[in-house]
């Protein structure tokens, strides 16, 4: 599954569209955010995607967890939001 | 249901403890955050609470949504994280 990477500068409506597309296709989506600004955009995107998916009769839920990721040879702690059908 | 209010200065481990306690007692918890720093702490708290609750055999999921709240006579947009059993 491809990871949807979100930054503090990401437009949350665009991220919501990406989550919705992946959910419709695969039934689950993984969103990765590093830092408070990115996590905020990611959560807002999930809230919007949930509304979109409800119109398709999909009850989407979110499971947040910590994940270590390696960026430019540096280990960073990311928040991953796993979006799934309830 | 009492709302667990989270600020950017909240310790996420303490918030996780509060979520875990409410989940054990009531079976669902509502977490409110305004602003990126607060949302970040809230999401981290849910991730930790989920780990605690898994040890009790509870599969906790999270549903983020927007909610208008009134603070000091000003309308603010908050993010609410509804934590429920799957």
Backbone of each chain as nested JSON, in Angstrom:
{
  "chains": [
    {"id": "A", "residues": [
      {"number": 1, "name": "UNK", "atoms": {"N": [0.846, -1.197, 0.0], "CA": [0.0, 0.0, 0.0], "C": [0.879, 1.244, 0.0]}},
      {"number": 2, "name": "UNK", "atoms": {"N": [0.561, 2.173, -0.894], "CA": [1.332, 3.406, -0.975], "C": [0.99, 4.303, 0.232]}},
      {"number": 3, "name": "UNK", "atoms": {"N": [2.009, 4.954, 0.749], "CA": [1.792, 5.846, 1.89], "C": [1.527, 7.264, 1.372]}},
      {"number": 4, "name": "UNK", "atoms": {"N": [0.477, 7.906, 1.878], "CA": [0.167, 9.294, 1.531], "C": [0.926, 10.194, 2.508]}},
      {"number": 5, "name": "UNK", "atoms": {"N": [1.952, 10.883, 1.975], "CA": [2.792, 11.705, 2.848], "C": [2.248, 13.123, 2.919]}},
      {"number": 6, "name": "UNK", "atoms": {"N": [2.096, 13.611, 4.147], "CA": [1.497, 14.929, 4.375], "C": [2.52, 15.829, 5.05]}},
      {"number": 7, "name": "UNK", "atoms": {"N": [2.624, 17.062, 4.558], "CA": [3.473, 18.048, 5.229], "C": [2.594, 19.165, 5.789]}},
      {"number": 8, "name": "UNK", "atoms": {"N": [3.205, 20.056, 6.545], "CA": [2.47, 21.19, 7.123], "C": [1.902, 22.083, 6.021]}},
      {"number": 9, "name": "UNK", "atoms": {"N": [2.535, 22.027, 4.839], "CA": [2.092, 22.865, 3.723], "C": [1.066, 22.179, 2.816]}},
      {"number": 10, "name": "UNK", "atoms": {"N": [0.801, 20.902, 3.076], "CA": [-0.176, 20.187, 2.245], "C": [-1.553, 20.829, 2.38]}},
      {"number": 11, "name": "UNK", "atoms": {"N": [-2.278, 20.9, 1.274], "CA": [-3.678, 21.354, 1.353], "C": [-4.517, 20.171, 1.808]}},
      {"number": 12, "name": "UNK", "atoms": {"N": [-5.23, 20.344, 2.918], "CA": [-5.905, 19.177, 3.486], "C": [-7.045, 18.679, 2.612]}},
      {"number": 13, "name": "UNK", "atoms": {"N": [-7.621, 19.572, 1.796], "CA": [-8.681, 19.112, 0.894], "C": [-8.094, 18.17, -0.179]}},
      {"number": 14, "name": "UNK", "atoms": {"N": [-6.882, 18.479, -0.654], "CA": [-6.235, 17.595, -1.639], "C": [-5.9, 16.248, -1.011]}},
      {"number": 15, "name": "UNK", "atoms": {"N": [-5.383, 16.299, 0.227], "CA": [-5.059, 15.047, 0.922], "C": [-6.336, 14.224, 1.136]}},
      {"number": 16, "name": "UNK", "atoms": {"N": [-7.423, 14.928, 1.467], "CA": [-8.708, 14.237, 1.658], "C": [-9.129, 13.524, 0.375]}},
      {"number": 17, "name": "UNK", "atoms": {"N": [-8.904, 14.186, -0.759], "CA": [-9.227, 13.568, -2.046], "C": [-8.399, 12.315, -2.284]}},
      {"number": 18, "name": "UNK", "atoms": {"N": [-7.112, 12.391, -1.937], "CA": [-6.219, 11.236, -2.112], "C": [-6.654, 10.071, -1.223]}},
      {"number": 19, "name": "UNK", "atoms": {"N": [-6.97, 10.378, 0.029], "CA": [-7.41, 9.327, 0.964], "C": [-8.688, 8.675, 0.429]}},
      {"number": 20, "name": "UNK", "atoms": {"N": [-9.62, 9.504, -0.012], "CA": [-10.899, 8.997, -0.515], "C": [-10.679, 8.068, -1.704]}},
      {"number": 21, "name": "UNK", "atoms": {"N": [-9.798, 8.488, -2.625], "CA": [-9.504, 7.667, -3.803], "C": [-8.926, 6.318, -3.434]}},
      {"number": 22, "name": "UNK", "atoms": {"N": [-7.936, 6.327, -2.541], "CA": [-7.287, 5.074, -2.135], "C": [-8.274, 4.178, -1.383]}},
      {"number": 23, "name": "UNK", "atoms": {"N": [-9.084, 4.778, -0.529], "CA": [-10.078, 4.0, 0.23], "C": [-11.066, 3.315, -0.708]}},
      {"number": 24, "name": "UNK", "atoms": {"N": [-11.512, 4.061, -1.732], "CA": [-12.473, 3.477, -2.683], "C": [-11.85, 2.323, -3.448]}},
      {"number": 25, "name": "UNK", "atoms": {"N": [-10.537, 2.458, -3.736], "CA": [-9.861, 1.468, -4.572], "C": [-9.407, 0.253, -3.763]}},
      {"number": 26, "name": "UNK", "atoms": {"N": [-8.759, 0.532, -2.619], "CA": [-8.094, -0.534, -1.856], "C": [-8.828, -0.883, -0.559]}},
      {"number": 27, "name": "UNK", "atoms": {"N": [-9.631, 0.064, -0.046], "CA": [-10.362, -0.216, 1.189], "C": [-9.624, 0.203, 2.44]}},
      {"number": 28, "name": "UNK", "atoms": {"N": [-8.371, 0.624, 2.296], "CA": [-7.609, 1.185, 3.418], "C": [-6.548, 2.128, 2.887]}},
      {"number": 29, "name": "UNK", "atoms": {"N": [-6.152, 3.075, 3.719], "CA": [-5.142, 4.047, 3.309], "C": [-4.236, 4.357, 4.49]}},
      {"number": 30, "name": "UNK", "atoms": {"N": [-2.973, 4.669, 4.181], "CA": [-2.036, 5.007, 5.248], "C": [-1.522, 6.422, 5.002]}},
      {"number": 31, "name": "UNK", "atoms": {"N": [-1.634, 7.259, 6.031], "CA": [-1.236, 8.656, 5.932], "C": [-0.074, 8.88, 6.895]}},
      {"number": 32, "name": "UNK", "atoms": {"N": [0.997, 9.504, 6.397], "CA": [2.183, 9.733, 7.236], "C": [2.415, 11.231, 7.434]}},
      {"number": 33, "name": "UNK", "atoms": {"N": [2.651, 11.621, 8.679], "CA": [2.906, 13.028, 8.996], "C": [4.03, 13.131, 10.011]}},
      {"number": 34, "name": "UNK", "atoms": {"N": [4.9, 14.111, 9.808], "CA": [5.983, 14.363, 10.771], "C": [5.869, 15.817, 11.225]}},
      {"number": 35, "name": "UNK", "atoms": {"N": [5.693, 16.007, 12.51], "CA": [5.585, 17.363, 13.062], "C": [4.135, 17.794, 13.226]}},
      {"number": 36, "name": "UNK", "atoms": {"N": [3.929, 18.763, 14.153], "CA": [2.58, 19.167, 14.541], "C": [1.765, 19.713, 13.363]}},
      {"number": 37, "name": "UNK", "atoms": {"N": [2.374, 20.547, 12.525], "CA": [1.656, 21.146, 11.405], "C": [1.16, 20.086, 10.436]}},
      {"number": 38, "name": "UNK", "atoms": {"N": [2.006, 19.093, 10.188], "CA": [1.653, 18.009, 9.268], "C": [0.564, 17.118, 9.862]}},
      {"number": 39, "name": "UNK", "atoms": {"N": [0.696, 16.815, 11.148], "CA": [-0.309, 15.958, 11.803], "C": [-1.671, 16.647, 11.76]}},
      {"number": 40, "name": "UNK", "atoms": {"N": [-1.684, 17.946, 12.013], "CA": [-2.926, 18.728, 11.967], "C": [-3.586, 18.644, 10.589]}},
      {"number": 41, "name": "UNK", "atoms": {"N": [-2.802, 18.831, 9.531], "CA": [-3.363, 18.748, 8.18], "C": [-3.88, 17.333, 7.89]}},
      {"number": 42, "name": "UNK", "atoms": {"N": [-3.127, 16.343, 8.36], "CA": [-3.508, 14.945, 8.118], "C": [-4.846, 14.617, 8.788]}},
      {"number": 43, "name": "UNK", "atoms": {"N": [-5.015, 15.074, 10.029], "CA": [-6.249, 14.772, 10.766], "C": [-7.442, 15.483, 10.112]}},
      {"number": 44, "name": "UNK", "atoms": {"N": [-7.233, 16.737, 9.698], "CA": [-8.31, 17.46, 9.03], "C": [-8.686, 16.747, 7.724]}},
      {"number": 45, "name": "UNK", "atoms": {"N": [-7.672, 16.248, 7.016], "CA": [-7.924, 15.523, 5.768], "C": [-8.748, 14.265, 6.02]}},
      {"number": 46, "name": "UNK", "atoms": {"N": [-8.444, 13.558, 7.099], "CA": [-9.204, 12.338, 7.411], "C": [-10.657, 12.692, 7.731]}},
      {"number": 47, "name": "UNK", "atoms": {"N": [-10.856, 13.797, 8.462], "CA": [-12.225, 14.224, 8.804], "C": [-13.035, 14.503, 7.536]}},
      {"number": 48, "name": "UNK", "atoms": {"N": [-12.408, 15.18, 6.573], "CA": [-13.089, 15.505, 5.311], "C": [-13.323, 14.232, 4.486]}},
      {"number": 49, "name": "UNK", "atoms": {"N": [-12.295, 13.386, 4.403], "CA": [-12.414, 12.135, 3.639], "C": [-13.547, 11.277, 4.198]}},
      {"number": 50, "name": "UNK", "atoms": {"N": [-13.654, 11.277, 5.519], "CA": [-14.732, 10.518, 6.168], "C": [-16.102, 10.983, 5.674]}},
      {"number": 51, "name": "UNK", "atoms": {"N": [-16.269, 12.293, 5.547], "CA": [-17.531, 12.832, 5.021], "C": [-17.768, 12.384, 3.583]}},
      {"number": 52, "name": "UNK", "atoms": {"N": [-16.718, 12.473, 2.755], "CA": [-16.846, 12.033, 1.36], "C": [-17.265, 10.555, 1.311]}},
      {"number": 53, "name": "UNK", "atoms": {"N": [-16.587, 9.734, 2.123], "CA": [-16.792, 8.284, 2.053], "C": [-18.159, 7.875, 2.608]}},
      {"number": 54, "name": "UNK", "atoms": {"N": [-18.669, 8.675, 3.542], "CA": [-19.992, 8.39, 4.09], "C": [-21.048, 8.436, 2.985]}},
      {"number": 55, "name": "UNK", "atoms": {"N": [-20.819, 9.319, 2.009], "CA": [-21.753, 9.422, 0.883], "C": [-21.754, 8.149, 0.026]}},
      {"number": 56, "name": "UNK", "atoms": {"N": [-20.658, 7.371, 0.122], "CA": [-20.601, 6.074, -0.576], "C": [-21.036, 4.931, 0.347]}},
      {"number": 57, "name": "UNK", "atoms": {"N": [-21.474, 5.28, 1.542], "CA": [-21.877, 4.252, 2.504], "C": [-20.708, 3.592, 3.207]}},
      {"number": 58, "name": "UNK", "atoms": {"N": [-19.527, 4.245, 3.154], "CA": [-18.342, 3.697, 3.832], "C": [-18.134, 4.436, 5.156]}},
      {"number": 59, "name": "UNK", "atoms": {"N": [-18.106, 3.661, 6.257], "CA": [-17.88, 4.234, 7.589], "C": [-16.377, 4.118, 7.881]}},
      {"number": 60, "name": "UNK", "atoms": {"N": [-15.644, 5.199, 7.569], "CA": [-14.182, 5.158, 7.703], "C": [-13.753, 5.539, 9.118]}},
      {"number": 61, "name": "UNK", "atoms": {"N": [-12.827, 4.767, 9.653], "CA": [-12.271, 5.066, 10.973], "C": [-10.763, 5.234, 10.829]}},
      {"number": 62, "name": "UNK", "atoms": {"N": [-10.142, 5.695, 11.885], "CA": [-8.739, 6.065, 11.828], "C": [-8.004, 5.464, 13.027]}},
      {"number": 63, "name": "UNK", "atoms": {"N": [-6.838, 4.908, 12.769], "CA": [-6.021, 4.328, 13.834], "C": [-4.657, 5.014, 13.821]}},
      {"number": 64, "name": "UNK", "atoms": {"N": [-4.395, 5.886, 14.802], "CA": [-3.099, 6.562, 14.825], "C": [-2.05, 5.71, 15.529]}},
      {"number": 65, "name": "UNK", "atoms": {"N": [-0.846, 5.711, 14.988], "CA": [0.259, 5.043, 15.692], "C": [1.579, 5.73, 15.368]}},
      {"number": 66, "name": "UNK", "atoms": {"N": [2.529, 5.521, 16.238], "CA": [3.87, 6.062, 16.02], "C": [4.644, 5.135, 15.087]}},
      {"number": 67, "name": "UNK", "atoms": {"N": [5.491, 5.714, 14.243], "CA": [6.351, 4.883, 13.391], "C": [7.662, 5.624, 13.144]}},
      {"number": 68, "name": "UNK", "atoms": {"N": [8.765, 4.909, 13.322], "CA": [10.076, 5.495, 13.015], "C": [10.265, 5.45, 11.504]}},
      {"number": 69, "name": "UNK", "atoms": {"N": [10.659, 6.571, 10.924], "CA": [10.948, 6.586, 9.489], "C": [12.331, 7.199, 9.29]}},
      {"number": 70, "name": "UNK", "atoms": {"N": [12.971, 6.79, 8.196], "CA": [14.325, 7.272, 7.92], "C": [14.262, 8.281, 6.768]}},
      {"number": 71, "name": "UNK", "atoms": {"N": [14.638, 9.51, 7.063], "CA": [14.627, 10.562, 6.037], "C": [16.009, 11.212, 6.005]}},
      {"number": 72, "name": "UNK", "atoms": {"N": [16.643, 11.221, 4.826], "CA": [18.0, 11.766, 4.68], "C": [18.956, 11.159, 5.708]}},
      {"number": 73, "name": "UNK", "atoms": {"N": [18.866, 9.836, 5.863], "CA": [19.71, 9.104, 6.815], "C": [19.483, 9.496, 8.273]}},
      {"number": 74, "name": "UNK", "atoms": {"N": [18.385, 10.201, 8.543], "CA": [18.075, 10.536, 9.936], "C": [16.792, 9.839, 10.355]}},
      {"number": 75, "name": "UNK", "atoms": {"N": [16.817, 9.293, 11.569], "CA": [15.608, 8.649, 12.055], "C": [14.678, 9.709, 12.658]}},
      {"number": 76, "name": "UNK", "atoms": {"N": [13.441, 9.71, 12.176], "CA": [12.451, 10.662, 12.689], "C": [11.231, 9.881, 13.164]}},
      {"number": 77, "name": "UNK", "atoms": {"N": [10.546, 10.416, 14.151], "CA": [9.309, 9.787, 14.609], "C": [8.138, 10.403, 13.855]}},
      {"number": 78, "name": "UNK", "atoms": {"N": [7.444, 9.569, 13.121], "CA": [6.269, 10.044, 12.394], "C": [5.006, 9.56, 13.103]}},
      {"number": 79, "name": "UNK", "atoms": {"N": [3.922, 10.226, 12.782], "CA": [2.603, 9.707, 13.172], "C": [2.005, 9.138, 11.894]}},
      {"number": 80, "name": "UNK", "atoms": {"N": [1.575, 7.887, 11.97], "CA": [0.864, 7.308, 10.841], "C": [-0.596, 7.144, 11.221]}},
      {"number": 81, "name": "UNK", "atoms": {"N": [-1.457, 7.541, 10.311], "CA": [-2.894, 7.369, 10.495], "C": [-3.353, 6.313, 9.508]}},
      {"number": 82, "name": "UNK", "atoms": {"N": [-3.735, 5.183, 10.059], "CA": [-4.271, 4.129, 9.214], "C": [-5.772, 4.361, 9.094]}},
      {"number": 83, "name": "UNK", "atoms": {"N": [-6.245, 4.52, 7.866], "CA": [-7.674, 4.733, 7.634], "C": [-8.247, 3.42, 7.1]}},
      {"number": 84, "name": "UNK", "atoms": {"N": [-9.285, 2.959, 7.739], "CA": [-9.876, 1.671, 7.368], "C": [-11.394, 1.76, 7.427]}},
      {"number": 85, "name": "UNK", "atoms": {"N": [-12.042, 0.757, 6.862], "CA": [-13.485, 0.632, 7.066], "C": [-13.71, 0.12, 8.475]}},
      {"number": 86, "name": "UNK", "atoms": {"N": [-14.764, 0.598, 9.098], "CA": [-15.022, 0.185, 10.478], "C": [-15.244, -1.317, 10.572]}}
    ]},
    {"id": "B", "residues": [
      {"number": 1, "name": "UNK", "atoms": {"N": [-21.393, 12.967, 28.063], "CA": [-19.982, 12.54, 28.135], "C": [-19.087, 13.776, 28.277]}},
      {"number": 2, "name": "UNK", "atoms": {"N": [-18.176, 13.707, 29.236], "CA": [-17.266, 14.834, 29.451], "C": [-16.244, 14.89, 28.303]}},
      {"number": 3, "name": "UNK", "atoms": {"N": [-15.928, 16.107, 27.899], "CA": [-14.962, 16.283, 26.82], "C": [-13.563, 16.458, 27.427]}},
      {"number": 4, "name": "UNK", "atoms": {"N": [-12.597, 15.73, 26.906], "CA": [-11.203, 15.867, 27.345], "C": [-10.569, 16.961, 26.486]}},
      {"number": 5, "name": "UNK", "atoms": {"N": [-10.276, 18.105, 27.117], "CA": [-9.732, 19.232, 26.362], "C": [-8.208, 19.201, 26.365]}},
      {"number": 6, "name": "UNK", "atoms": {"N": [-7.645, 19.312, 25.178], "CA": [-6.194, 19.19, 25.021], "C": [-5.639, 20.502, 24.474]}},
      {"number": 7, "name": "UNK", "atoms": {"N": [-4.545, 20.969, 25.046], "CA": [-3.865, 22.154, 24.504], "C": [-2.491, 21.737, 23.984]}},
      {"number": 8, "name": "UNK", "atoms": {"N": [-1.82, 22.662, 23.331], "CA": [-0.478, 22.373, 22.806], "C": [0.5, 22.057, 23.941]}},
      {"number": 9, "name": "UNK", "atoms": {"N": [0.169, 22.527, 25.149], "CA": [1.057, 22.316, 26.299], "C": [0.701, 21.064, 27.096]}},
      {"number": 10, "name": "UNK", "atoms": {"N": [-0.4, 20.411, 26.722], "CA": [-0.795, 19.193, 27.445], "C": [0.265, 18.121, 27.288]}},
      {"number": 11, "name": "UNK", "atoms": {"N": [0.508, 17.376, 28.368], "CA": [1.414, 16.223, 28.243], "C": [0.607, 15.073, 27.645]}},
      {"number": 12, "name": "UNK", "atoms": {"N": [1.093, 14.54, 26.51], "CA": [0.238, 13.562, 25.823], "C": [0.101, 12.256, 26.59]}},
      {"number": 13, "name": "UNK", "atoms": {"N": [1.089, 11.959, 27.455], "CA": [0.968, 10.74, 28.264], "C": [-0.173, 10.897, 29.281]}},
      {"number": 14, "name": "UNK", "atoms": {"N": [-0.314, 12.108, 29.841], "CA": [-1.41, 12.356, 30.795], "C": [-2.754, 12.269, 30.079]}},
      {"number": 15, "name": "UNK", "atoms": {"N": [-2.828, 12.861, 28.886], "CA": [-4.071, 12.808, 28.11], "C": [-4.403, 11.355, 27.774]}},
      {"number": 16, "name": "UNK", "atoms": {"N": [-3.365, 10.581, 27.432], "CA": [-3.577, 9.155, 27.12], "C": [-4.168, 8.433, 28.324]}},
      {"number": 17, "name": "UNK", "atoms": {"N": [-3.685, 8.772, 29.509], "CA": [-4.224, 8.17, 30.735], "C": [-5.692, 8.521, 30.917]}},
      {"number": 18, "name": "UNK", "atoms": {"N": [-6.031, 9.792, 30.65], "CA": [-7.422, 10.239, 30.785], "C": [-8.318, 9.501, 29.797]}},
      {"number": 19, "name": "UNK", "atoms": {"N": [-7.865, 9.404, 28.538], "CA": [-8.657, 8.703, 27.509], "C": [-8.884, 7.25, 27.924]}},
      {"number": 20, "name": "UNK", "atoms": {"N": [-7.807, 6.612, 28.379], "CA": [-7.883, 5.202, 28.777], "C": [-8.898, 5.02, 29.905]}},
      {"number": 21, "name": "UNK", "atoms": {"N": [-8.852, 5.916, 30.894], "CA": [-9.771, 5.831, 32.028], "C": [-11.223, 5.962, 31.59]}},
      {"number": 22, "name": "UNK", "atoms": {"N": [-11.495, 6.958, 30.748], "CA": [-12.873, 7.192, 30.281], "C": [-13.342, 6.016, 29.418]}},
      {"number": 23, "name": "UNK", "atoms": {"N": [-12.461, 5.528, 28.561], "CA": [-12.817, 4.384, 27.694], "C": [-13.18, 3.158, 28.534]}},
      {"number": 24, "name": "UNK", "atoms": {"N": [-12.392, 2.91, 29.589], "CA": [-12.664, 1.742, 30.44], "C": [-14.005, 1.891, 31.147]}},
      {"number": 25, "name": "UNK", "atoms": {"N": [-14.323, 3.148, 31.517], "CA": [-15.527, 3.393, 32.31], "C": [-16.774, 3.482, 31.431]}},
      {"number": 26, "name": "UNK", "atoms": {"N": [-16.667, 4.255, 30.345], "CA": [-17.857, 4.6, 29.545], "C": [-17.868, 3.886, 28.179]}},
      {"number": 27, "name": "UNK", "atoms": {"N": [-16.68, 3.486, 27.691], "CA": [-16.628, 2.797, 26.404], "C": [-16.422, 3.726, 25.221]}},
      {"number": 28, "name": "UNK", "atoms": {"N": [-16.459, 5.039, 25.473], "CA": [-16.127, 6.014, 24.438], "C": [-15.624, 7.299, 25.098]}},
      {"number": 29, "name": "UNK", "atoms": {"N": [-14.818, 8.041, 24.357], "CA": [-14.257, 9.277, 24.899], "C": [-14.206, 10.317, 23.799]}},
      {"number": 30, "name": "UNK", "atoms": {"N": [-14.349, 11.577, 24.19], "CA": [-14.291, 12.654, 23.211], "C": [-13.144, 13.594, 23.587]}},
      {"number": 31, "name": "UNK", "atoms": {"N": [-12.263, 13.841, 22.622], "CA": [-11.089, 14.673, 22.851], "C": [-11.215, 15.904, 21.967]}},
      {"number": 32, "name": "UNK", "atoms": {"N": [-11.016, 17.085, 22.565], "CA": [-11.153, 18.338, 21.809], "C": [-9.816, 19.068, 21.742]}},
      {"number": 33, "name": "UNK", "atoms": {"N": [-9.453, 19.517, 20.538], "CA": [-8.193, 20.235, 20.35], "C": [-8.409, 21.404, 19.404]}},
      {"number": 34, "name": "UNK", "atoms": {"N": [-7.803, 22.54, 19.734], "CA": [-7.872, 23.717, 18.848], "C": [-6.445, 24.119, 18.497]}},
      {"number": 35, "name": "UNK", "atoms": {"N": [-6.136, 24.101, 17.207], "CA": [-4.793, 24.488, 16.765], "C": [-3.896, 23.286, 16.553]}},
      {"number": 36, "name": "UNK", "atoms": {"N": [-2.874, 23.475, 15.705], "CA": [-2.01, 22.378, 15.274], "C": [-1.292, 21.699, 16.447]}},
      {"number": 37, "name": "UNK", "atoms": {"N": [-0.767, 22.49, 17.372], "CA": [-0.016, 21.927, 18.496], "C": [-0.903, 21.039, 19.356]}},
      {"number": 38, "name": "UNK", "atoms": {"N": [-2.127, 21.486, 19.564], "CA": [-3.078, 20.729, 20.38], "C": [-3.519, 19.451, 19.669]}},
      {"number": 39, "name": "UNK", "atoms": {"N": [-3.783, 19.568, 18.363], "CA": [-4.212, 18.392, 17.594], "C": [-3.106, 17.334, 17.618]}},
      {"number": 40, "name": "UNK", "atoms": {"N": [-1.867, 17.771, 17.476], "CA": [-0.729, 16.856, 17.508], "C": [-0.664, 16.098, 18.842]}},
      {"number": 41, "name": "UNK", "atoms": {"N": [-0.805, 16.822, 19.948], "CA": [-0.765, 16.162, 21.262], "C": [-1.939, 15.199, 21.41]}},
      {"number": 42, "name": "UNK", "atoms": {"N": [-3.099, 15.611, 20.907], "CA": [-4.296, 14.773, 21.018], "C": [-4.12, 13.455, 20.258]}},
      {"number": 43, "name": "UNK", "atoms": {"N": [-3.561, 13.541, 19.044], "CA": [-3.394, 12.333, 18.224], "C": [-2.362, 11.394, 18.865]}},
      {"number": 44, "name": "UNK", "atoms": {"N": [-1.275, 11.976, 19.384], "CA": [-0.271, 11.152, 20.061], "C": [-0.888, 10.47, 21.282]}},
      {"number": 45, "name": "UNK", "atoms": {"N": [-1.735, 11.201, 21.999], "CA": [-2.399, 10.636, 23.175], "C": [-3.293, 9.456, 22.784]}},
      {"number": 46, "name": "UNK", "atoms": {"N": [-4.011, 9.591, 21.671], "CA": [-4.887, 8.496, 21.226], "C": [-4.046, 7.271, 20.854]}},
      {"number": 47, "name": "UNK", "atoms": {"N": [-2.897, 7.501, 20.204], "CA": [-2.018, 6.383, 19.825], "C": [-1.553, 5.613, 21.068]}},
      {"number": 48, "name": "UNK", "atoms": {"N": [-1.174, 6.356, 22.102], "CA": [-0.708, 5.718, 23.348], "C": [-1.877, 5.021, 24.059]}},
      {"number": 49, "name": "UNK", "atoms": {"N": [-3.026, 5.704, 24.133], "CA": [-4.199, 5.13, 24.797], "C": [-4.602, 3.822, 24.121]}},
      {"number": 50, "name": "UNK", "atoms": {"N": [-4.492, 3.814, 22.802], "CA": [-4.816, 2.598, 22.039], "C": [-3.942, 1.419, 22.495]}},
      {"number": 51, "name": "UNK", "atoms": {"N": [-2.665, 1.694, 22.708], "CA": [-1.761, 0.647, 23.2], "C": [-2.183, 0.162, 24.588]}},
      {"number": 52, "name": "UNK", "atoms": {"N": [-2.503, 1.112, 25.487], "CA": [-2.952, 0.737, 26.836], "C": [-4.2, -0.141, 26.746]}},
      {"number": 53, "name": "UNK", "atoms": {"N": [-5.154, 0.286, 25.907], "CA": [-6.455, -0.389, 25.852], "C": [-6.359, -1.77, 25.202]}},
      {"number": 54, "name": "UNK", "atoms": {"N": [-5.371, -1.907, 24.307], "CA": [-5.164, -3.22, 23.668], "C": [-4.836, -4.28, 24.721]}},
      {"number": 55, "name": "UNK", "atoms": {"N": [-4.133, -3.844, 25.775], "CA": [-3.783, -4.771, 26.855], "C": [-5.024, -5.25, 27.6]}},
      {"number": 56, "name": "UNK", "atoms": {"N": [-6.133, -4.483, 27.513], "CA": [-7.414, -4.901, 28.099], "C": [-8.292, -5.608, 27.063]}},
      {"number": 57, "name": "UNK", "atoms": {"N": [-7.744, -5.83, 25.876], "CA": [-8.52, -6.474, 24.821], "C": [-9.483, -5.529, 24.128]}},
      {"number": 58, "name": "UNK", "atoms": {"N": [-9.274, -4.208, 24.303], "CA": [-10.149, -3.224, 23.65], "C": [-9.453, -2.688, 22.399]}},
      {"number": 59, "name": "UNK", "atoms": {"N": [-10.127, -2.83, 21.253], "CA": [-9.605, -2.327, 19.976], "C": [-10.194, -0.93, 19.759]}},
      {"number": 60, "name": "UNK", "atoms": {"N": [-9.448, 0.093, 20.183], "CA": [-9.962, 1.468, 20.129], "C": [-9.668, 2.097, 18.779]}},
      {"number": 61, "name": "UNK", "atoms": {"N": [-10.672, 2.763, 18.225], "CA": [-10.518, 3.487, 16.97], "C": [-10.87, 4.952, 17.203]}},
      {"number": 62, "name": "UNK", "atoms": {"N": [-10.577, 5.748, 16.208], "CA": [-10.71, 7.188, 16.371], "C": [-11.447, 7.778, 15.165]}},
      {"number": 63, "name": "UNK", "atoms": {"N": [-12.372, 8.67, 15.447], "CA": [-13.139, 9.333, 14.39], "C": [-12.953, 10.845, 14.535]}},
      {"number": 64, "name": "UNK", "atoms": {"N": [-12.174, 11.446, 13.629], "CA": [-11.977, 12.895, 13.734], "C": [-13.083, 13.652, 13.016]}},
      {"number": 65, "name": "UNK", "atoms": {"N": [-13.514, 14.745, 13.628], "CA": [-14.472, 15.622, 12.932], "C": [-14.29, 17.062, 13.387]}},
      {"number": 66, "name": "UNK", "atoms": {"N": [-14.75, 17.966, 12.548], "CA": [-14.705, 19.387, 12.883], "C": [-15.884, 19.732, 13.789]}},
      {"number": 67, "name": "UNK", "atoms": {"N": [-15.665, 20.651, 14.713], "CA": [-16.777, 21.129, 15.544], "C": [-16.521, 22.584, 15.905]}},
      {"number": 68, "name": "UNK", "atoms": {"N": [-17.567, 23.397, 15.736], "CA": [-17.465, 24.799, 16.168], "C": [-17.652, 24.841, 17.678]}},
      {"number": 69, "name": "UNK", "atoms": {"N": [-16.757, 25.541, 18.35], "CA": [-16.911, 25.708, 19.797], "C": [-16.82, 27.195, 20.125]}},
      {"number": 70, "name": "UNK", "atoms": {"N": [-17.469, 27.584, 21.208], "CA": [-17.486, 28.998, 21.601], "C": [-16.576, 29.19, 22.815]}},
      {"number": 71, "name": "UNK", "atoms": {"N": [-15.524, 29.979, 22.647], "CA": [-14.578, 30.243, 23.731], "C": [-14.432, 31.756, 23.886]}},
      {"number": 72, "name": "UNK", "atoms": {"N": [-14.708, 32.249, 25.095], "CA": [-14.66, 33.701, 25.367], "C": [-15.496, 34.478, 24.333]}},
      {"number": 73, "name": "UNK", "atoms": {"N": [-16.694, 33.971, 24.082], "CA": [-17.621, 34.596, 23.124], "C": [-17.109, 34.622, 21.686]}},
      {"number": 74, "name": "UNK", "atoms": {"N": [-16.068, 33.855, 21.416], "CA": [-15.573, 33.769, 20.03], "C": [-15.782, 32.36, 19.509]}},
      {"number": 75, "name": "UNK", "atoms": {"N": [-16.224, 32.282, 18.265], "CA": [-16.412, 30.977, 17.65], "C": [-15.074, 30.485, 17.1]}},
      {"number": 76, "name": "UNK", "atoms": {"N": [-14.687, 29.3, 17.501], "CA": [-13.436, 28.718, 17.016], "C": [-13.731, 27.352, 16.407]}},
      {"number": 77, "name": "UNK", "atoms": {"N": [-12.939, 26.958, 15.431], "CA": [-13.101, 25.63, 14.857], "C": [-12.17, 24.666, 15.585]}},
      {"number": 78, "name": "UNK", "atoms": {"N": [-12.758, 23.68, 16.219], "CA": [-11.951, 22.677, 16.91], "C": [-11.952, 21.385, 16.107]}},
      {"number": 79, "name": "UNK", "atoms": {"N": [-10.974, 20.555, 16.427], "CA": [-11.0, 19.175, 15.943], "C": [-11.408, 18.316, 17.127]}},
      {"number": 80, "name": "UNK", "atoms": {"N": [-12.426, 17.515, 16.933], "CA": [-12.792, 16.568, 17.976], "C": [-12.45, 15.166, 17.515]}},
      {"number": 81, "name": "UNK", "atoms": {"N": [-11.831, 14.43, 18.398], "CA": [-11.497, 13.032, 18.122], "C": [-12.399, 12.174, 18.997]}},
      {"number": 82, "name": "UNK", "atoms": {"N": [-13.289, 11.473, 18.348], "CA": [-14.158, 10.563, 19.078], "C": [-13.439, 9.217, 19.134]}},
      {"number": 83, "name": "UNK", "atoms": {"N": [-13.2, 8.736, 20.345], "CA": [-12.537, 7.442, 20.512], "C": [-13.599, 6.43, 20.921]}},
      {"number": 84, "name": "UNK", "atoms": {"N": [-13.664, 5.344, 20.177], "CA": [-14.697, 4.339, 20.43], "C": [-14.096, 2.943, 20.288]}},
      {"number": 85, "name": "UNK", "atoms": {"N": [-14.873, 1.961, 20.751], "CA": [-14.492, 0.577, 20.467], "C": [-14.809, 0.3, 19.009]}},
      {"number": 86, "name": "UNK", "atoms": {"N": [-13.983, -0.5, 18.362], "CA": [-14.213, -0.774, 16.939], "C": [-15.552, -1.475, 16.707]}}
    ]}
  ]
}
